[in-house]
């Protein structure tokens, strides 16, 4: 990729980000006060974080992989279901991942 094309891509990305931000700021406040919009805006970050976690844990390149990371994620899910504190959930995930790696 030439440096001119790279700068065009950077400029287009910057303009696109600005326009998306401007679009969000220009939404009328009445739309944002609707109950469904409020529920969706509260749940959207959780859904995006869950999707990112699943993608990073269960894939390698373009392949789906079940390895020690999946064991750690499963252990963390169990700890969450048992209502463990956040640091305990993280510790359980780390220990489960390390244990699975040691066995594999």
C-alpha positions in Angstrom: 0.0 0.0 0.0 1.5 3.4 -1.0 1.8 6.2 1.6 -0.8 8.3 -0.3 -3.4 5.5 -0.2 -2.6 5.0 3.5 -3.2 8.7 4.3 -6.4 8.6 2.3 -7.6 5.6 4.4 -6.6 7.3 7.6 -8.4 10.5 6.6 -11.5 8.6 5.5 -11.6 6.7 8.8 -11.2 9.9 10.8 -14.1 11.6 8.8 -16.2 8.5 9.2 -15.7 8.4 12.9 -16.5 12.0 13.2 -19.7 11.6 11.2 -20.8 8.6 13.3 -20.2 10.6 16.5 -22.2 13.6 15.0 -25.0 11.2 14.0 -25.2 10.0 17.6 -25.3 13.5 19.0 -28.0 14.6 16.6 -30.6 12.0 17.7 -33.6 13.8 19.3 -33.8 13.4 23.0 -37.3 12.1 22.7 -36.0 9.0 20.9 -33.4 8.4 23.6 -36.1 8.5 26.3 -38.1 5.6 24.9 -38.1 2.5 27.2 -37.0 0.1 24.5 -34.1 2.3 23.5 -33.0 2.7 27.1 -33.1 -1.1 27.6 -31.2 -1.8 24.4 -28.5 0.9 25.3 -28.1 -0.8 28.7 -27.7 -4.3 27.2 -25.6 -3.5 24.2 -22.2 -3.1 25.9 -22.7 -6.4 27.7 -23.6 -8.2 24.4 -20.6 -6.7 22.6 -18.2 -7.6 25.5 -19.6 -11.2 25.5 -19.1 -11.5 21.7 -15.6 -10.1 21.9 -14.7 -12.5 24.7 -16.1 -15.5 22.8 -14.3 -14.5 19.6 -11.0 -14.1 21.4 -11.4 -17.2 23.4 -12.7 -19.7 20.9 -10.9 -18.7 17.7 -7.5 -18.7 16.3 -7.2 -16.9 13.0 -10.2 -18.1 11.0 -10.7 -21.4 12.9 -12.7 -22.3 15.9 -10.5 -23.8 18.6 -11.4 -25.4 21.9 -8.3 -25.3 24.1 -7.3 -24.3 27.6 -8.8 -20.9 27.2 -12.3 -22.5 26.7 -11.8 -24.3 30.0 -11.0 -21.1 31.8 -14.0 -19.4 30.3 -16.2 -22.3 31.4 -14.8 -22.1 34.9 -15.4 -18.4 35.0 -19.0 -18.9 33.9 -19.6 -21.4 36.7 -18.0 -19.0 39.2 -20.3 -16.3 37.9 -23.4 -18.5 38.3 -22.3 -19.2 41.9 -22.2 -15.4 42.4 -18.5 -15.3 43.2 -16.8 -11.8 43.5 -15.1 -10.5 40.3 -11.6 -11.2 41.6 -12.5 -14.8 42.5 -14.0 -15.3 39.0 -10.7 -14.1 37.4 -8.6 -16.3 39.7 -10.8 -19.3 39.0 -10.4 -18.7 35.2 -6.6 -18.3 35.5 -6.3 -21.4 37.6 -8.5 -23.5 35.3 -6.6 -22.3 32.2 -3.3 -23.0 33.7 -4.4 -26.4 34.9 -5.8 -27.3 31.4 -2.5 -26.1 29.8 -0.6 -28.3 32.2 -2.6 -31.3 31.3 -2.5 -30.8 27.6 
